[in-house]
């Protein structure tokens, strides 16, 4: 599998409060961004994989909702995660 437990811990440690804090918005956004990048590369090679396309659209929506939530609750944390992940709005 492309997303091992070690990779998840690394993402949560880098963007979350700790490697055990899997529920923070920043950690979830980082995880979704990693998965989105992976699925995007897969779809570049396999254009007609519609189930992966649907999964990608779902992940983008989930990440968008978390970013909107974070923007509403704490603008500084929102700006930090946007800058850290180099996401464009």
Phi and psi restraints in degrees (range 20) as a CNS / XPLOR table:
assign (resid 1 and name C) (resid 2 and name N)
       (resid 2 and name CA) (resid 2 and name C) 1.0 -74.6 20.0 2
assign (resid 2 and name N) (resid 2 and name CA)
       (resid 2 and name C) (resid 3 and name N) 1.0 -19.1 20.0 2
assign (resid 2 and name C) (resid 3 and name N)
       (resid 3 and name CA) (resid 3 and name C) 1.0 -118.1 20.0 2
assign (resid 3 and name N) (resid 3 and name CA)
       (resid 3 and name C) (resid 4 and name N) 1.0 94.4 20.0 2
assign (resid 3 and name C) (resid 4 and name N)
       (resid 4 and name CA) (resid 4 and name C) 1.0 -84.4 20.0 2
assign (resid 4 and name N) (resid 4 and name CA)
       (resid 4 and name C) (resid 5 and name N) 1.0 168.4 20.0 2
assign (resid 4 and name C) (resid 5 and name N)
       (resid 5 and name CA) (resid 5 and name C) 1.0 -63.1 20.0 2
assign (resid 5 and name N) (resid 5 and name CA)
       (resid 5 and name C) (resid 6 and name N) 1.0 -35.1 20.0 2
assign (resid 5 and name C) (resid 6 and name N)
       (resid 6 and name CA) (resid 6 and name C) 1.0 -66.0 20.0 2
assign (resid 6 and name N) (resid 6 and name CA)
       (resid 6 and name C) (resid 7 and name N) 1.0 -40.2 20.0 2
assign (resid 6 and name C) (resid 7 and name N)
       (resid 7 and name CA) (resid 7 and name C) 1.0 -65.8 20.0 2
assign (resid 7 and name N) (resid 7 and name CA)
       (resid 7 and name C) (resid 8 and name N) 1.0 -40.1 20.0 2
assign (resid 7 and name C) (resid 8 and name N)
       (resid 8 and name CA) (resid 8 and name C) 1.0 -61.9 20.0 2
assign (resid 8 and name N) (resid 8 and name CA)
       (resid 8 and name C) (resid 9 and name N) 1.0 -46.3 20.0 2
assign (resid 8 and name C) (resid 9 and name N)
       (resid 9 and name CA) (resid 9 and name C) 1.0 -60.3 20.0 2
assign (resid 9 and name N) (resid 9 and name CA)
       (resid 9 and name C) (resid 10 and name N) 1.0 -40.5 20.0 2
assign (resid 9 and name C) (resid 10 and name N)
       (resid 10 and name CA) (resid 10 and name C) 1.0 -62.4 20.0 2
assign (resid 10 and name N) (resid 10 and name CA)
       (resid 10 and name C) (resid 11 and name N) 1.0 -44.4 20.0 2
assign (resid 10 and name C) (resid 11 and name N)
       (resid 11 and name CA) (resid 11 and name C) 1.0 -63.3 20.0 2
assign (resid 11 and name N) (resid 11 and name CA)
       (resid 11 and name C) (resid 12 and name N) 1.0 -45.7 20.0 2
assign (resid 11 and name C) (resid 12 and name N)
       (resid 12 and name CA) (resid 12 and name C) 1.0 -68.8 20.0 2
assign (resid 12 and name N) (resid 12 and name CA)
       (resid 12 and name C) (resid 13 and name N) 1.0 -33.6 20.0 2
assign (resid 12 and name C) (resid 13 and name N)
       (resid 13 and name CA) (resid 13 and name C) 1.0 -69.4 20.0 2
assign (resid 13 and name N) (resid 13 and name CA)
       (resid 13 and name C) (resid 14 and name N) 1.0 -38.6 20.0 2
assign (resid 13 and name C) (resid 14 and name N)
       (resid 14 and name CA) (resid 14 and name C) 1.0 -74.1 20.0 2
assign (resid 14 and name N) (resid 14 and name CA)
       (resid 14 and name C) (resid 15 and name N) 1.0 -40.3 20.0 2
assign (resid 14 and name C) (resid 15 and name N)
       (resid 15 and name CA) (resid 15 and name C) 1.0 -109.5 20.0 2
assign (resid 15 and name N) (resid 15 and name CA)
       (resid 15 and name C) (resid 16 and name N) 1.0 -22.6 20.0 2
assign (resid 15 and name C) (resid 16 and name N)
       (resid 16 and name CA) (resid 16 and name C) 1.0 -90.0 20.0 2
assign (resid 16 and name N) (resid 16 and name CA)
       (resid 16 and name C) (resid 17 and name N) 1.0 -171.2 20.0 2
assign (resid 16 and name C) (resid 17 and name N)
       (resid 17 and name CA) (resid 17 and name C) 1.0 -78.4 20.0 2
assign (resid 17 and name N) (resid 17 and name CA)
       (resid 17 and name C) (resid 18 and name N) 1.0 -30.0 20.0 2
assign (resid 17 and name C) (resid 18 and name N)
       (resid 18 and name CA) (resid 18 and name C) 1.0 -157.8 20.0 2
assign (resid 18 and name N) (resid 18 and name CA)
       (resid 18 and name C) (resid 19 and name N) 1.0 175.3 20.0 2
assign (resid 18 and name C) (resid 19 and name N)
       (resid 19 and name CA) (resid 19 and name C) 1.0 -75.1 20.0 2
assign (resid 19 and name N) (resid 19 and name CA)
       (resid 19 and name C) (resid 20 and name N) 1.0 -11.8 20.0 2
assign (resid 19 and name C) (resid 20 and name N)
       (resid 20 and name CA) (resid 20 and name C) 1.0 -95.9 20.0 2
assign (resid 20 and name N) (resid 20 and name CA)
       (resid 20 and name C) (resid 21 and name N) 1.0 -10.4 20.0 2
assign (resid 20 and name C) (resid 21 and name N)
       (resid 21 and name CA) (resid 21 and name C) 1.0 -86.2 20.0 2
assign (resid 21 and name N) (resid 21 and name CA)
       (resid 21 and name C) (resid 22 and name N) 1.0 82.8 20.0 2
assign (resid 21 and name C) (resid 22 and name N)
       (resid 22 and name CA) (resid 22 and name C) 1.0 -88.6 20.0 2
assign (resid 22 and name N) (resid 22 and name CA)
       (resid 22 and name C) (resid 23 and name N) 1.0 -5.9 20.0 2
assign (resid 22 and name C) (resid 23 and name N)
       (resid 23 and name CA) (resid 23 and name C) 1.0 -98.9 20.0 2
assign (resid 23 and name N) (resid 23 and name CA)
       (resid 23 and name C) (resid 24 and name N) 1.0 -6.7 20.0 2
assign (resid 23 and name C) (resid 24 and name N)
       (resid 24 and name CA) (resid 24 and name C) 1.0 -68.0 20.0 2
assign (resid 24 and name N) (resid 24 and name CA)
       (resid 24 and name C) (resid 25 and name N) 1.0 148.2 20.0 2
assign (resid 24 and name C) (resid 25 and name N)
       (resid 25 and name CA) (resid 25 and name C) 1.0 -61.1 20.0 2
assign (resid 25 and name N) (resid 25 and name CA)
       (resid 25 and name C) (resid 26 and name N) 1.0 -39.5 20.0 2
assign (resid 25 and name C) (resid 26 and name N)
       (resid 26 and name CA) (resid 26 and name C) 1.0 -63.1 20.0 2
assign (resid 26 and name N) (resid 26 and name CA)
       (resid 26 and name C) (resid 27 and name N) 1.0 -43.3 20.0 2
assign (resid 26 and name C) (resid 27 and name N)
       (resid 27 and name CA) (resid 27 and name C) 1.0 -64.2 20.0 2
assign (resid 27 and name N) (resid 27 and name CA)
       (resid 27 and name C) (resid 28 and name N) 1.0 -42.3 20.0 2
assign (resid 27 and name C) (resid 28 and name N)
       (resid 28 and name CA) (resid 28 and name C) 1.0 -65.4 20.0 2
assign (resid 28 and name N) (resid 28 and name CA)
       (resid 28 and name C) (resid 29 and name N) 1.0 -41.3 20.0 2
assign (resid 28 and name C) (resid 29 and name N)
       (resid 29 and name CA) (resid 29 and name C) 1.0 -63.1 20.0 2
assign (resid 29 and name N) (resid 29 and name CA)
       (resid 29 and name C) (resid 30 and name N) 1.0 -40.9 20.0 2
assign (resid 29 and name C) (resid 30 and name N)
       (resid 30 and name CA) (resid 30 and name C) 1.0 -64.7 20.0 2
assign (resid 30 and name N) (resid 30 and name CA)
       (resid 30 and name C) (resid 31 and name N) 1.0 -41.0 20.0 2
assign (resid 30 and name C) (resid 31 and name N)
       (resid 31 and name CA) (resid 31 and name C) 1.0 -64.8 20.0 2
assign (resid 31 and name N) (resid 31 and name CA)
       (resid 31 and name C) (resid 32 and name N) 1.0 -45.0 20.0 2
assign (resid 31 and name C) (resid 32 and name N)
       (resid 32 and name CA) (resid 32 and name C) 1.0 -61.9 20.0 2
assign (resid 32 and name N) (resid 32 and name CA)
       (resid 32 and name C) (resid 33 and name N) 1.0 -40.6 20.0 2
assign (resid 32 and name C) (resid 33 and name N)
       (resid 33 and name CA) (resid 33 and name C) 1.0 -63.1 20.0 2
assign (resid 33 and name N) (resid 33 and name CA)
       (resid 33 and name C) (resid 34 and name N) 1.0 -40.1 20.0 2
assign (resid 33 and name C) (resid 34 and name N)
       (resid 34 and name CA) (resid 34 and name C) 1.0 -63.9 20.0 2
assign (resid 34 and name N) (resid 34 and name CA)
       (resid 34 and name C) (resid 35 and name N) 1.0 -45.3 20.0 2
assign (resid 34 and name C) (resid 35 and name N)
       (resid 35 and name CA) (resid 35 and name C) 1.0 -66.4 20.0 2
assign (resid 35 and name N) (resid 35 and name CA)
       (resid 35 and name C) (resid 36 and name N) 1.0 -38.1 20.0 2
assign (resid 35 and name C) (resid 36 and name N)
       (resid 36 and name CA) (resid 36 and name C) 1.0 -62.5 20.0 2
assign (resid 36 and name N) (resid 36 and name CA)
       (resid 36 and name C) (resid 37 and name N) 1.0 -43.3 20.0 2
assign (resid 36 and name C) (resid 37 and name N)
       (resid 37 and name CA) (resid 37 and name C) 1.0 -62.0 20.0 2
assign (resid 37 and name N) (resid 37 and name CA)
       (resid 37 and name C) (resid 38 and name N) 1.0 -41.7 20.0 2
assign (resid 37 and name C) (resid 38 and name N)
       (resid 38 and name CA) (resid 38 and name C) 1.0 -64.4 20.0 2
assign (resid 38 and name N) (resid 38 and name CA)
       (resid 38 and name C) (resid 39 and name N) 1.0 -46.4 20.0 2
assign (resid 38 and name C) (resid 39 and name N)
       (resid 39 and name CA) (resid 39 and name C) 1.0 -67.2 20.0 2
assign (resid 39 and name N) (resid 39 and name CA)
       (resid 39 and name C) (resid 40 and name N) 1.0 -33.6 20.0 2
assign (resid 39 and name C) (resid 40 and name N)
       (resid 40 and name CA) (resid 40 and name C) 1.0 -63.4 20.0 2
assign (resid 40 and name N) (resid 40 and name CA)
       (resid 40 and name C) (resid 41 and name N) 1.0 -43.0 20.0 2
assign (resid 40 and name C) (resid 41 and name N)
       (resid 41 and name CA) (resid 41 and name C) 1.0 -64.2 20.0 2
assign (resid 41 and name N) (resid 41 and name CA)
       (resid 41 and name C) (resid 42 and name N) 1.0 -38.9 20.0 2
assign (resid 41 and name C) (resid 42 and name N)
       (resid 42 and name CA) (resid 42 and name C) 1.0 -63.1 20.0 2
assign (resid 42 and name N) (resid 42 and name CA)
       (resid 42 and name C) (resid 43 and name N) 1.0 -42.4 20.0 2
assign (resid 42 and name C) (resid 43 and name N)
       (resid 43 and name CA) (resid 43 and name C) 1.0 -71.5 20.0 2
assign (resid 43 and name N) (resid 43 and name CA)
       (resid 43 and name C) (resid 44 and name N) 1.0 -22.6 20.0 2
assign (resid 43 and name C) (resid 44 and name N)
       (resid 44 and name CA) (resid 44 and name C) 1.0 -65.8 20.0 2
assign (resid 44 and name N) (resid 44 and name CA)
       (resid 44 and name C) (resid 45 and name N) 1.0 -32.4 20.0 2
assign (resid 44 and name C) (resid 45 and name N)
       (resid 45 and name CA) (resid 45 and name C) 1.0 -89.4 20.0 2
assign (resid 45 and name N) (resid 45 and name CA)
       (resid 45 and name C) (resid 46 and name N) 1.0 -30.1 20.0 2
assign (resid 45 and name C) (resid 46 and name N)
       (resid 46 and name CA) (resid 46 and name C) 1.0 -124.3 20.0 2
assign (resid 46 and name N) (resid 46 and name CA)
       (resid 46 and name C) (resid 47 and name N) 1.0 79.0 20.0 2
assign (resid 46 and name C) (resid 47 and name N)
       (resid 47 and name CA) (resid 47 and name C) 1.0 -61.8 20.0 2
assign (resid 47 and name N) (resid 47 and name CA)
       (resid 47 and name C) (resid 48 and name N) 1.0 -31.6 20.0 2
assign (resid 47 and name C) (resid 48 and name N)
       (resid 48 and name CA) (resid 48 and name C) 1.0 -96.2 20.0 2
assign (resid 48 and name N) (resid 48 and name CA)
       (resid 48 and name C) (resid 49 and name N) 1.0 16.0 20.0 2
assign (resid 48 and name C) (resid 49 and name N)
       (resid 49 and name CA) (resid 49 and name C) 1.0 -84.1 20.0 2
assign (resid 49 and name N) (resid 49 and name CA)
       (resid 49 and name C) (resid 50 and name N) 1.0 87.1 20.0 2
assign (resid 49 and name C) (resid 50 and name N)
       (resid 50 and name CA) (resid 50 and name C) 1.0 -74.1 20.0 2
assign (resid 50 and name N) (resid 50 and name CA)
       (resid 50 and name C) (resid 51 and name N) 1.0 -28.4 20.0 2
assign (resid 50 and name C) (resid 51 and name N)
       (resid 51 and name CA) (resid 51 and name C) 1.0 -68.8 20.0 2
assign (resid 51 and name N) (resid 51 and name CA)
       (resid 51 and name C) (resid 52 and name N) 1.0 -37.4 20.0 2
assign (resid 51 and name C) (resid 52 and name N)
       (resid 52 and name CA) (resid 52 and name C) 1.0 -68.9 20.0 2
assign (resid 52 and name N) (resid 52 and name CA)
       (resid 52 and name C) (resid 53 and name N) 1.0 -36.1 20.0 2
assign (resid 52 and name C) (resid 53 and name N)
       (resid 53 and name CA) (resid 53 and name C) 1.0 -62.5 20.0 2
assign (resid 53 and name N) (resid 53 and name CA)
       (resid 53 and name C) (resid 54 and name N) 1.0 -42.0 20.0 2
assign (resid 53 and name C) (resid 54 and name N)
       (resid 54 and name CA) (resid 54 and name C) 1.0 -64.6 20.0 2
assign (resid 54 and name N) (resid 54 and name CA)
       (resid 54 and name C) (resid 55 and name N) 1.0 -42.6 20.0 2
assign (resid 54 and name C) (resid 55 and name N)
       (resid 55 and name CA) (resid 55 and name C) 1.0 -63.1 20.0 2
assign (resid 55 and name N) (resid 55 and name CA)
       (resid 55 and name C) (resid 56 and name N) 1.0 -39.7 20.0 2
assign (resid 55 and name C) (resid 56 and name N)
       (resid 56 and name CA) (resid 56 and name C) 1.0 -63.4 20.0 2
assign (resid 56 and name N) (resid 56 and name CA)
       (resid 56 and name C) (resid 57 and name N) 1.0 -44.5 20.0 2
assign (resid 56 and name C) (resid 57 and name N)
       (resid 57 and name CA) (resid 57 and name C) 1.0 -62.5 20.0 2
assign (resid 57 and name N) (resid 57 and name CA)
       (resid 57 and name C) (resid 58 and name N) 1.0 -38.2 20.0 2
assign (resid 57 and name C) (resid 58 and name N)
       (resid 58 and name CA) (resid 58 and name C) 1.0 -64.2 20.0 2
assign (resid 58 and name N) (resid 58 and name CA)
       (resid 58 and name C) (resid 59 and name N) 1.0 -44.5 20.0 2
assign (resid 58 and name C) (resid 59 and name N)
       (resid 59 and name CA) (resid 59 and name C) 1.0 -64.4 20.0 2
assign (resid 59 and name N) (resid 59 and name CA)
       (resid 59 and name C) (resid 60 and name N) 1.0 -40.2 20.0 2
assign (resid 59 and name C) (resid 60 and name N)
       (resid 60 and name CA) (resid 60 and name C) 1.0 -62.4 20.0 2
assign (resid 60 and name N) (resid 60 and name CA)
       (resid 60 and name C) (resid 61 and name N) 1.0 -40.9 20.0 2
assign (resid 60 and name C) (resid 61 and name N)
       (resid 61 and name CA) (resid 61 and name C) 1.0 -65.0 20.0 2
assign (resid 61 and name N) (resid 61 and name CA)
       (resid 61 and name C) (resid 62 and name N) 1.0 -42.0 20.0 2
assign (resid 61 and name C) (resid 62 and name N)
       (resid 62 and name CA) (resid 62 and name C) 1.0 -63.0 20.0 2
assign (resid 62 and name N) (resid 62 and name CA)
       (resid 62 and name C) (resid 63 and name N) 1.0 -43.2 20.0 2
assign (resid 62 and name C) (resid 63 and name N)
       (resid 63 and name CA) (resid 63 and name C) 1.0 -65.0 20.0 2
assign (resid 63 and name N) (resid 63 and name CA)
       (resid 63 and name C) (resid 64 and name N) 1.0 -40.5 20.0 2
assign (resid 63 and name C) (resid 64 and name N)
       (resid 64 and name CA) (resid 64 and name C) 1.0 -60.9 20.0 2
assign (resid 64 and name N) (resid 64 and name CA)
       (resid 64 and name C) (resid 65 and name N) 1.0 -43.1 20.0 2
assign (resid 64 and name C) (resid 65 and name N)
       (resid 65 and name CA) (resid 65 and name C) 1.0 -62.6 20.0 2
assign (resid 65 and name N) (resid 65 and name CA)
       (resid 65 and name C) (resid 66 and name N) 1.0 -41.9 20.0 2
assign (resid 65 and name C) (resid 66 and name N)
       (resid 66 and name CA) (resid 66 and name C) 1.0 -66.1 20.0 2
assign (resid 66 and name N) (resid 66 and name CA)
       (resid 66 and name C) (resid 67 and name N) 1.0 -39.6 20.0 2
assign (resid 66 and name C) (resid 67 and name N)
       (resid 67 and name CA) (resid 67 and name C) 1.0 -64.7 20.0 2
assign (resid 67 and name N) (resid 67 and name CA)
       (resid 67 and name C) (resid 68 and name N) 1.0 -40.9 20.0 2
assign (resid 67 and name C) (resid 68 and name N)
       (resid 68 and name CA) (resid 68 and name C) 1.0 -63.3 20.0 2
assign (resid 68 and name N) (resid 68 and name CA)
       (resid 68 and name C) (resid 69 and name N) 1.0 -41.5 20.0 2
assign (resid 68 and name C) (resid 69 and name N)
       (resid 69 and name CA) (resid 69 and name C) 1.0 -61.0 20.0 2
assign (resid 69 and name N) (resid 69 and name CA)
       (resid 69 and name C) (resid 70 and name N) 1.0 -47.3 20.0 2
assign (resid 69 and name C) (resid 70 and name N)
       (resid 70 and name CA) (resid 70 and name C) 1.0 -64.9 20.0 2
assign (resid 70 and name N) (resid 70 and name CA)
       (resid 70 and name C) (resid 71 and name N) 1.0 -37.3 20.0 2
assign (resid 70 and name C) (resid 71 and name N)
       (resid 71 and name CA) (resid 71 and name C) 1.0 -64.6 20.0 2
assign (resid 71 and name N) (resid 71 and name CA)
       (resid 71 and name C) (resid 72 and name N) 1.0 -38.0 20.0 2
assign (resid 71 and name C) (resid 72 and name N)
       (resid 72 and name CA) (resid 72 and name C) 1.0 -72.7 20.0 2
assign (resid 72 and name N) (resid 72 and name CA)
       (resid 72 and name C) (resid 73 and name N) 1.0 -38.6 20.0 2
assign (resid 72 and name C) (resid 73 and name N)
       (resid 73 and name CA) (resid 73 and name C) 1.0 -81.9 20.0 2
assign (resid 73 and name N) (resid 73 and name CA)
       (resid 73 and name C) (resid 74 and name N) 1.0 -45.6 20.0 2
assign (resid 73 and name C) (resid 74 and name N)
       (resid 74 and name CA) (resid 74 and name C) 1.0 -150.9 20.0 2
assign (resid 74 and name N) (resid 74 and name CA)
       (resid 74 and name C) (resid 75 and name N) 1.0 99.8 20.0 2
assign (resid 74 and name C) (resid 75 and name N)
       (resid 75 and name CA) (resid 75 and name C) 1.0 -64.8 20.0 2
assign (resid 75 and name N) (resid 75 and name CA)
       (resid 75 and name C) (resid 76 and name N) 1.0 -31.2 20.0 2
assign (resid 75 and name C) (resid 76 and name N)
       (resid 76 and name CA) (resid 76 and name C) 1.0 -69.1 20.0 2
assign (resid 76 and name N) (resid 76 and name CA)
       (resid 76 and name C) (resid 77 and name N) 1.0 -42.3 20.0 2
assign (resid 76 and name C) (resid 77 and name N)
       (resid 77 and name CA) (resid 77 and name C) 1.0 -64.6 20.0 2
assign (resid 77 and name N) (resid 77 and name CA)
       (resid 77 and name C) (resid 78 and name N) 1.0 -37.3 20.0 2
assign (resid 77 and name C) (resid 78 and name N)
       (resid 78 and name CA) (resid 78 and name C) 1.0 -61.4 20.0 2
assign (resid 78 and name N) (resid 78 and name CA)
       (resid 78 and name C) (resid 79 and name N) 1.0 -48.6 20.0 2
assign (resid 78 and name C) (resid 79 and name N)
       (resid 79 and name CA) (resid 79 and name C) 1.0 -63.2 20.0 2
assign (resid 79 and name N) (resid 79 and name CA)
       (resid 79 and name C) (resid 80 and name N) 1.0 -37.8 20.0 2
assign (resid 79 and name C) (resid 80 and name N)
       (resid 80 and name CA) (resid 80 and name C) 1.0 -65.2 20.0 2
assign (resid 80 and name N) (resid 80 and name CA)
       (resid 80 and name C) (resid 81 and name N) 1.0 -43.2 20.0 2
assign (resid 80 and name C) (resid 81 and name N)
       (resid 81 and name CA) (resid 81 and name C) 1.0 -72.1 20.0 2
assign (resid 81 and name N) (resid 81 and name CA)
       (resid 81 and name C) (resid 82 and name N) 1.0 -35.0 20.0 2
assign (resid 81 and name C) (resid 82 and name N)
       (resid 82 and name CA) (resid 82 and name C) 1.0 -63.2 20.0 2
assign (resid 82 and name N) (resid 82 and name CA)
       (resid 82 and name C) (resid 83 and name N) 1.0 -44.0 20.0 2
assign (resid 82 and name C) (resid 83 and name N)
       (resid 83 and name CA) (resid 83 and name C) 1.0 -68.4 20.0 2
assign (resid 83 and name N) (resid 83 and name CA)
       (resid 83 and name C) (resid 84 and name N) 1.0 -41.5 20.0 2
assign (resid 83 and name C) (resid 84 and name N)
       (resid 84 and name CA) (resid 84 and name C) 1.0 -65.4 20.0 2
assign (resid 84 and name N) (resid 84 and name CA)
       (resid 84 and name C) (resid 85 and name N) 1.0 -40.5 20.0 2
assign (resid 84 and name C) (resid 85 and name N)
       (resid 85 and name CA) (resid 85 and name C) 1.0 -91.9 20.0 2
assign (resid 85 and name N) (resid 85 and name CA)
       (resid 85 and name C) (resid 86 and name N) 1.0 -5.1 20.0 2
assign (resid 85 and name C) (resid 86 and name N)
       (resid 86 and name CA) (resid 86 and name C) 1.0 56.4 20.0 2
assign (resid 86 and name N) (resid 86 and name CA)
       (resid 86 and name C) (resid 87 and name N) 1.0 46.3 20.0 2
assign (resid 86 and name C) (resid 87 and name N)
       (resid 87 and name CA) (resid 87 and name C) 1.0 -88.1 20.0 2
assign (resid 87 and name N) (resid 87 and name CA)
       (resid 87 and name C) (resid 88 and name N) 1.0 146.0 20.0 2
assign (resid 87 and name C) (resid 88 and name N)
       (resid 88 and name CA) (resid 88 and name C) 1.0 -103.2 20.0 2
assign (resid 88 and name N) (resid 88 and name CA)
       (resid 88 and name C) (resid 89 and name N) 1.0 142.6 20.0 2
